[in-house]
Amino acid sequence: MKLTVYFDGQFWLGVLEDERCTRVCRYVFGKEPKDEEVLEFIRDRALPLLENVNPVADSTTNEQQRRINPKRMIRLAAKQMKGRGAGTKAEEVMRLELELRKKERKTRTKEVREREAELQRELRVAKAKRKHRGK
């Protein structure tokens, strides 16, 4: 699991990545988080957030994982610490998750709108029947 905390110009964000299942979620800290707040987030909220996210299929999971030289691993970690923001893979997964939620929200709102329209139609028909009967 990997947590990246960065400032996007307006808020401090945390991007939580689970590299085994390619799950990514974003958490808005708001103001600059202190170390205690980050540790509390990791301890209490990180796992439930990741469990609510759907894993996205990834073509790179089939590749075999090679053992990395410890010195190379240290260099890669230092390079990631210098880097800013979420990686492109994480951004892609977050974008896909956002699109999925957007589609679900659109279908829900469409169903609600159709139900309301049907209710209004039923009310109009009932009113017309009452008028026709002279009431």
TORPA-4810 file (N, C-alpha, C, O; in nm, 3 decimals):
<nodes>
NODE_1_0.085_-0.116_0.000_0.000_0.000_0.000_0.090_0.123_0.000_0.198_0.123_0.059_M
NODE_2_0.043_0.228_-0.068_0.124_0.348_-0.080_0.033_0.469_-0.064_-0.073_0.475_-0.127_K
NODE_3_0.072_0.565_0.018_-0.003_0.688_0.039_0.082_0.804_-0.009_0.196_0.821_0.035_L
NODE_4_0.026_0.884_-0.098_0.093_1.002_-0.149_0.011_1.123_-0.106_-0.106_1.135_-0.142_T
NODE_5_0.072_1.214_-0.031_0.004_1.336_0.013_0.064_1.451_-0.066_0.186_1.469_-0.069_V
NODE_6_-0.023_1.531_-0.130_0.026_1.643_-0.210_-0.075_1.757_-0.207_-0.191_1.737_-0.171_Y
NODE_7_-0.029_1.875_-0.246_-0.112_1.995_-0.251_-0.149_2.021_-0.395_-0.061_2.035_-0.479_F
NODE_8_-0.279_2.029_-0.425_-0.322_2.046_-0.564_-0.349_2.191_-0.601_-0.403_2.218_-0.708_D
NODE_9_-0.313_2.284_-0.513_-0.335_2.425_-0.541_-0.449_2.480_-0.456_-0.455_2.600_-0.432_G
NODE_10_-0.538_2.394_-0.411_-0.650_2.436_-0.328_-0.657_2.356_-0.197_-0.675_2.413_-0.090_Q
NODE_11_-0.643_2.224_-0.207_-0.654_2.138_-0.091_-0.535_2.044_-0.084_-0.465_2.023_-0.182_F
NODE_12_-0.514_1.987_0.035_-0.416_1.880_0.052_-0.490_1.750_0.030_-0.592_1.723_0.094_W
NODE_13_-0.439_1.669_-0.061_-0.503_1.543_-0.098_-0.411_1.427_-0.064_-0.289_1.439_-0.065_L
NODE_14_-0.473_1.314_-0.035_-0.399_1.189_-0.016_-0.448_1.089_-0.117_-0.569_1.065_-0.127_G
NODE_15_-0.358_1.029_-0.191_-0.392_0.924_-0.287_-0.341_0.794_-0.230_-0.221_0.776_-0.209_V
NODE_16_-0.433_0.703_-0.206_-0.402_0.574_-0.146_-0.406_0.469_-0.255_-0.509_0.452_-0.321_L
NODE_17_-0.295_0.398_-0.274_-0.285_0.297_-0.380_-0.259_0.160_-0.318_-0.172_0.145_-0.231_E
NODE_18_-0.334_0.062_-0.363_-0.309_-0.077_-0.326_-0.254_-0.142_-0.452_-0.329_-0.169_-0.546_D
NODE_19_-0.126_-0.168_-0.455_-0.060_-0.213_-0.577_-0.092_-0.357_-0.613_-0.075_-0.396_-0.729_E
NODE_20_-0.137_-0.437_-0.517_-0.170_-0.576_-0.547_-0.294_-0.586_-0.635_-0.295_-0.660_-0.733_R
NODE_21_-0.398_-0.511_-0.600_-0.526_-0.521_-0.670_-0.551_-0.402_-0.761_-0.658_-0.393_-0.821_C
NODE_22_-0.458_-0.312_-0.774_-0.471_-0.188_-0.849_-0.597_-0.113_-0.807_-0.680_-0.076_-0.890_T
NODE_23_-0.610_-0.090_-0.678_-0.718_-0.008_-0.624_-0.658_0.125_-0.584_-0.550_0.132_-0.526_R
NODE_24_-0.730_0.230_-0.616_-0.683_0.364_-0.584_-0.801_0.444_-0.532_-0.910_0.436_-0.588_V
NODE_25_-0.779_0.522_-0.427_-0.882_0.613_-0.381_-0.816_0.744_-0.338_-0.697_0.749_-0.307_C
NODE_26_-0.897_0.848_-0.338_-0.848_0.981_-0.306_-0.917_1.029_-0.180_-1.037_1.008_-0.163_R
NODE_27_-0.843_1.094_-0.092_-0.898_1.146_0.032_-0.856_1.293_0.044_-0.738_1.325_0.026_Y
NODE_28_-0.950_1.380_0.073_-0.922_1.523_0.086_-0.897_1.554_0.233_-0.985_1.538_0.317_V
NODE_29_-0.775_1.600_0.262_-0.742_1.638_0.398_-0.789_1.780_0.428_-0.819_1.811_0.544_F
NODE_30_-0.795_1.865_0.328_-0.832_2.006_0.349_-0.706_2.086_0.374_-0.627_2.109_0.282_G
NODE_31_-0.687_2.128_0.499_-0.565_2.201_0.533_-0.449_2.102_0.542_-0.468_1.981_0.539_K
NODE_32_-0.328_2.157_0.553_-0.209_2.071_0.557_-0.215_1.976_0.676_-0.224_2.021_0.791_E
NODE_33_-0.210_1.844_0.650_-0.223_1.749_0.760_-0.093_1.738_0.840_0.017_1.746_0.785_P
NODE_34_-0.109_1.720_0.969_0.007_1.694_1.055_0.036_1.545_1.052_-0.045_1.465_1.005_K
NODE_35_0.152_1.508_1.102_0.191_1.367_1.102_0.091_1.281_1.178_0.061_1.168_1.138_D
NODE_36_0.039_1.334_1.289_-0.058_1.258_1.368_-0.186_1.232_1.289_-0.243_1.123_1.297_E
NODE_37_-0.231_1.334_1.211_-0.352_1.318_1.131_-0.332_1.213_1.022_-0.422_1.133_0.994_E
NODE_38_-0.214_1.213_0.961_-0.185_1.114_0.856_-0.182_0.974_0.916_-0.238_0.881_0.858_V
NODE_39_-0.115_0.959_1.031_-0.110_0.828_1.095_-0.249_0.781_1.137_-0.280_0.663_1.124_L
NODE_40_-0.331_0.872_1.187_-0.468_0.837_1.226_-0.549_0.794_1.104_-0.629_0.700_1.111_E
NODE_41_-0.528_0.864_0.992_-0.597_0.827_0.868_-0.557_0.687_0.824_-0.642_0.606_0.788_F
NODE_42_-0.427_0.658_0.828_-0.378_0.526_0.786_-0.431_0.418_0.880_-0.471_0.311_0.835_I
NODE_43_-0.432_0.446_1.009_-0.473_0.347_1.107_-0.624_0.320_1.102_-0.666_0.204_1.112_R
NODE_44_-0.707_0.425_1.086_-0.851_0.409_1.103_-0.931_0.410_0.973_-1.029_0.337_0.961_D
NODE_45_-0.892_0.492_0.876_-0.978_0.513_0.760_-0.928_0.454_0.630_-1.006_0.439_0.537_R
NODE_46_-0.801_0.419_0.620_-0.744_0.378_0.492_-0.805_0.248_0.441_-0.849_0.241_0.326_A
NODE_47_-0.808_0.145_0.523_-0.858_0.015_0.478_-1.006_0.019_0.442_-1.043_-0.037_0.338_L
NODE_48_-1.094_0.081_0.522_-1.235_0.088_0.480_-1.254_0.162_0.348_-1.340_0.126_0.268_P
NODE_49_-1.173_0.267_0.325_-1.183_0.339_0.198_-1.145_0.248_0.081_-1.214_0.245_-0.020_L
NODE_50_-1.036_0.175_0.096_-0.992_0.087_-0.013_-1.089_-0.028_-0.036_-1.103_-0.074_-0.149_L
NODE_51_-1.155_-0.074_0.069_-1.250_-0.185_0.053_-1.372_-0.142_-0.026_-1.434_-0.225_-0.093_E
NODE_52_-1.409_-0.013_-0.021_-1.526_0.035_-0.093_-1.498_0.061_-0.240_-1.592_0.083_-0.317_N
NODE_53_-1.372_0.057_-0.281_-1.336_0.086_-0.419_-1.332_-0.044_-0.499_-1.281_-0.145_-0.451_V
NODE_54_-1.386_-0.040_-0.620_-1.382_-0.157_-0.707_-1.245_-0.170_-0.770_-1.189_-0.071_-0.817_N
NODE_55_-1.189_-0.290_-0.774_-1.059_-0.307_-0.841_-1.076_-0.292_-0.991_-1.177_-0.334_-1.048_P
NODE_56_-0.977_-0.232_-1.053_-0.979_-0.212_-1.197_-0.884_-0.312_-1.260_-0.772_-0.330_-1.213_V
NODE_57_-0.929_-0.377_-1.365_-0.845_-0.476_-1.432_-0.724_-0.407_-1.492_-0.734_-0.295_-1.544_A
NODE_58_-0.612_-0.473_-1.484_-0.487_-0.414_-1.531_-0.410_-0.518_-1.610_-0.401_-0.634_-1.570_D
NODE_59_-0.356_-0.477_-1.722_-0.284_-0.572_-1.807_-0.145_-0.602_-1.755_-0.085_-0.702_-1.794_S
NODE_60_-0.091_-0.517_-1.666_0.045_-0.538_-1.617_0.052_-0.637_-1.502_0.161_-0.676_-1.461_T
NODE_61_-0.063_-0.681_-1.449_-0.058_-0.774_-1.337_-0.009_-0.911_-1.381_0.037_-0.989_-1.297_T
NODE_62_-0.018_-0.943_-1.510_0.026_-1.072_-1.559_0.178_-1.083_-1.570_0.233_-1.192_-1.574_N
NODE_63_0.243_-0.968_-1.574_0.389_-0.970_-1.584_0.448_-1.024_-1.454_0.396_-1.000_-1.345_E
NODE_64_0.556_-1.097_-1.467_0.620_-1.153_-1.348_0.696_-1.044_-1.274_0.762_-0.959_-1.334_Q
NODE_65_0.685_-1.048_-1.142_0.756_-0.952_-1.059_0.899_-1.003_-1.038_0.921_-1.114_-0.989_Q
NODE_66_0.995_-0.920_-1.074_1.134_-0.956_-1.054_1.182_-0.901_-0.921_1.131_-0.800_-0.872_R
NODE_67_1.279_-0.968_-0.864_1.338_-0.920_-0.739_1.424_-0.799_-0.772_1.506_-0.802_-0.863_R
NODE_68_1.404_-0.691_-0.696_1.475_-0.565_-0.721_1.593_-0.555_-0.627_1.583_-0.586_-0.508_I
NODE_69_1.704_-0.512_-0.681_1.824_-0.489_-0.602_1.794_-0.385_-0.493_1.729_-0.284_-0.522_N
NODE_70_1.838_-0.408_-0.369_1.807_-0.314_-0.261_1.853_-0.171_-0.288_1.783_-0.076_-0.253_P
NODE_71_1.969_-0.155_-0.349_2.016_-0.020_-0.379_1.925_0.048_-0.480_1.895_0.167_-0.469_K
NODE_72_1.880_-0.029_-0.580_1.789_0.026_-0.680_1.656_0.064_-0.614_1.596_0.166_-0.648_R
NODE_73_1.611_-0.019_-0.520_1.486_0.008_-0.450_1.497_0.139_-0.372_1.402_0.218_-0.369_M
NODE_74_1.613_0.163_-0.309_1.634_0.288_-0.234_1.631_0.406_-0.329_1.571_0.509_-0.299_I
NODE_75_1.696_0.392_-0.445_1.695_0.501_-0.544_1.554_0.529_-0.594_1.514_0.645_-0.609_R
NODE_76_1.477_0.423_-0.620_1.340_0.441_-0.666_1.253_0.508_-0.560_1.170_0.592_-0.591_L
NODE_77_1.274_0.470_-0.433_1.197_0.533_-0.326_1.231_0.681_-0.314_1.143_0.764_-0.294_A
NODE_78_1.360_0.714_-0.326_1.402_0.855_-0.320_1.343_0.933_-0.437_1.302_1.048_-0.421_A
NODE_79_1.340_0.871_-0.555_1.284_0.936_-0.673_1.135_0.961_-0.654_1.085_1.066_-0.693_K
NODE_80_1.064_0.866_-0.595_0.921_0.883_-0.572_0.895_0.991_-0.467_0.795_1.063_-0.475_Q
NODE_81_0.984_1.001_-0.370_0.967_1.105_-0.268_0.986_1.244_-0.328_0.920_1.339_-0.285_M
NODE_82_1.074_1.256_-0.427_1.095_1.385_-0.492_0.978_1.420_-0.584_0.942_1.536_-0.598_K
NODE_83_0.920_1.317_-0.645_0.811_1.340_-0.739_0.691_1.402_-0.670_0.671_1.385_-0.549_G
NODE_84_0.609_1.473_-0.748_0.493_1.540_-0.690_0.367_1.479_-0.749_0.362_1.447_-0.868_R
NODE_85_0.267_1.464_-0.666_0.136_1.420_-0.712_0.127_1.271_-0.736_0.220_1.196_-0.708_G
NODE_86_0.012_1.232_-0.788_-0.016_1.091_-0.812_0.049_1.046_-0.942_0.067_1.125_-1.034_A
NODE_87_0.084_0.920_-0.948_0.142_0.865_-1.069_0.038_0.851_-1.178_-0.082_0.857_-1.150_G
NODE_88_0.081_0.833_-1.299_-0.013_0.825_-1.410_-0.103_0.704_-1.397_-0.220_0.710_-1.436_T
NODE_89_-0.052_0.595_-1.346_-0.133_0.474_-1.329_-0.244_0.500_-1.228_-0.358_0.461_-1.249_K
NODE_90_-0.210_0.566_-1.119_-0.309_0.598_-1.017_-0.413_0.696_-1.071_-0.532_0.682_-1.044_A
NODE_91_-0.367_0.794_-1.146_-0.461_0.891_-1.204_-0.557_0.821_-1.298_-0.676_0.854_-1.301_E
NODE_92_-0.508_0.726_-1.375_-0.593_0.653_-1.469_-0.699_0.571_-1.394_-0.815_0.570_-1.434_E
NODE_93_-0.658_0.504_-1.288_-0.752_0.424_-1.211_-0.856_0.515_-1.145_-0.975_0.482_-1.144_V
NODE_94_-0.813_0.629_-1.091_-0.908_0.722_-1.030_-1.005_0.776_-1.134_-1.123_0.794_-1.105_M
NODE_95_-0.957_0.804_-1.255_-1.044_0.854_-1.360_-1.148_0.749_-1.397_-1.265_0.783_-1.416_R
NODE_96_-1.107_0.623_-1.408_-1.202_0.516_-1.439_-1.306_0.500_-1.330_-1.425_0.481_-1.358_L
NODE_97_-1.262_0.508_-1.205_-1.355_0.498_-1.092_-1.453_0.615_-1.093_-1.571_0.597_-1.065_E
NODE_98_-1.404_0.734_-1.124_-1.489_0.852_-1.130_-1.594_0.837_-1.240_-1.710_0.871_-1.220_L
NODE_99_-1.553_0.787_-1.357_-1.648_0.767_-1.466_-1.754_0.663_-1.429_-1.871_0.679_-1.464_E
NODE_100_-1.713_0.558_-1.358_-1.809_0.456_-1.316_-1.913_0.515_-1.220_-2.033_0.490_-1.235_L
NODE_101_-1.866_0.594_-1.122_-1.960_0.657_-1.029_-2.050_0.757_-1.102_-2.167_0.771_-1.067_R
NODE_102_-1.996_0.825_-1.201_-2.074_0.922_-1.278_-2.187_0.853_-1.353_-2.300_0.903_-1.355_K
NODE_103_-2.158_0.738_-1.415_-2.262_0.663_-1.486_-2.370_0.615_-1.390_-2.489_0.624_-1.421_K
NODE_104_-2.329_0.563_-1.273_-2.426_0.517_-1.175_-2.515_0.630_-1.128_-2.636_0.613_-1.113_E
NODE_105_-2.456_0.748_-1.105_-2.533_0.863_-1.061_-2.632_0.907_-1.168_-2.745_0.943_-1.137_R
NODE_106_-2.591_0.905_-1.295_-2.680_0.943_-1.403_-2.799_0.849_-1.414_-2.912_0.893_-1.434_K
NODE_107_-2.774_0.718_-1.400_-2.885_0.623_-1.410_-2.981_0.641_-1.292_-3.103_0.632_-1.310_T
NODE_108_-2.928_0.667_-1.173_-3.016_0.689_-1.057_-3.101_0.813_-1.076_-3.222_0.809_-1.052_R
NODE_109_-3.041_0.924_-1.120_-3.118_1.047_-1.137_-3.220_1.033_-1.249_-3.329_1.090_-1.240_T
NODE_110_-3.187_0.957_-1.354_-3.282_0.936_-1.462_-3.403_0.857_-1.411_-3.516_0.889_-1.446_K
NODE_111_-3.379_0.754_-1.329_-3.489_0.676_-1.274_-3.578_0.763_-1.185_-3.700_0.753_-1.191_E
NODE_112_-3.517_0.847_-1.102_-3.595_0.935_-1.015_-3.677_1.031_-1.099_-3.795_1.053_-1.070_V
NODE_113_-3.617_1.089_-1.202_-3.687_1.182_-1.290_-3.805_1.114_-1.358_-3.913_1.172_-1.369_R
NODE_114_-3.785_0.990_-1.405_-3.893_0.917_-1.470_-4.006_0.886_-1.372_-4.124_0.895_-1.408_E
NODE_115_-3.971_0.849_-1.249_-4.074_0.821_-1.148_-4.156_0.946_-1.119_-4.278_0.940_-1.107_R
NODE_116_-4.087_1.061_-1.106_-4.158_1.186_-1.080_-4.249_1.222_-1.196_-4.361_1.268_-1.175_E
NODE_117_-4.202_1.203_-1.319_-4.285_1.233_-1.436_-4.408_1.142_-1.440_-4.517_1.187_-1.474_A
NODE_118_-4.391_1.015_-1.407_-4.504_0.921_-1.404_-4.605_0.961_-1.297_-4.726_0.954_-1.319_E
NODE_119_-4.555_1.003_-1.182_-4.644_1.048_-1.075_-4.724_1.171_-1.118_-4.844_1.178_-1.093_L
NODE_120_-4.657_1.267_-1.181_-4.726_1.387_-1.230_-4.832_1.351_-1.334_-4.941_1.408_-1.334_Q
NODE_121_-4.799_1.257_-1.421_-4.895_1.214_-1.523_-5.017_1.150_-1.457_-5.130_1.179_-1.495_R
NODE_122_-4.994_1.064_-1.357_-5.105_1.000_-1.287_-5.193_1.104_-1.217_-5.315_1.091_-1.217_E
NODE_123_-5.131_1.207_-1.159_-5.209_1.313_-1.096_-5.293_1.390_-1.198_-5.409_1.422_-1.170_L
NODE_124_-5.237_1.418_-1.315_-5.312_1.488_-1.420_-5.430_1.404_-1.467_-5.541_1.456_-1.487_R
NODE_125_-5.407_1.273_-1.486_-5.515_1.184_-1.531_-5.625_1.178_-1.427_-5.743_1.184_-1.461_V
NODE_126_-5.588_1.167_-1.299_-5.687_1.161_-1.191_-5.767_1.291_-1.185_-5.889_1.289_-1.165_A
NODE_127_-5.699_1.403_-1.202_-5.768_1.533_-1.200_-5.865_1.544_-1.317_-5.976_1.594_-1.302_K
NODE_128_-5.823_1.499_-1.434_-5.909_1.503_-1.551_-6.033_1.415_-1.531_-6.143_1.452_-1.571_A
NODE_129_-6.015_1.300_-1.469_-6.130_1.210_-1.443_-6.226_1.276_-1.345_-6.348_1.266_-1.362_K
NODE_130_-6.172_1.343_-1.239_-6.260_1.412_-1.144_-6.338_1.523_-1.214_-6.458_1.539_-1.190_R
NODE_131_-6.270_1.599_-1.299_-6.340_1.706_-1.372_-6.447_1.649_-1.463_-6.556_1.706_-1.475_K
NODE_132_-6.417_1.536_-1.526_-6.512_1.474_-1.618_-6.637_1.428_-1.543_-6.747_1.432_-1.597_H
NODE_133_-6.618_1.383_-1.419_-6.732_1.337_-1.338_-6.806_1.453_-1.273_-6.912_1.433_-1.214_R
NODE_134_-6.752_1.574_-1.283_-6.820_1.690_-1.230_-6.791_1.717_-1.084_-6.872_1.780_-1.016_G
NODE_135_-6.681_1.672_-1.035_-6.647_1.694_-0.893_-6.541_1.798_-0.877_-6.501_1.829_-0.765_K
</nodes>
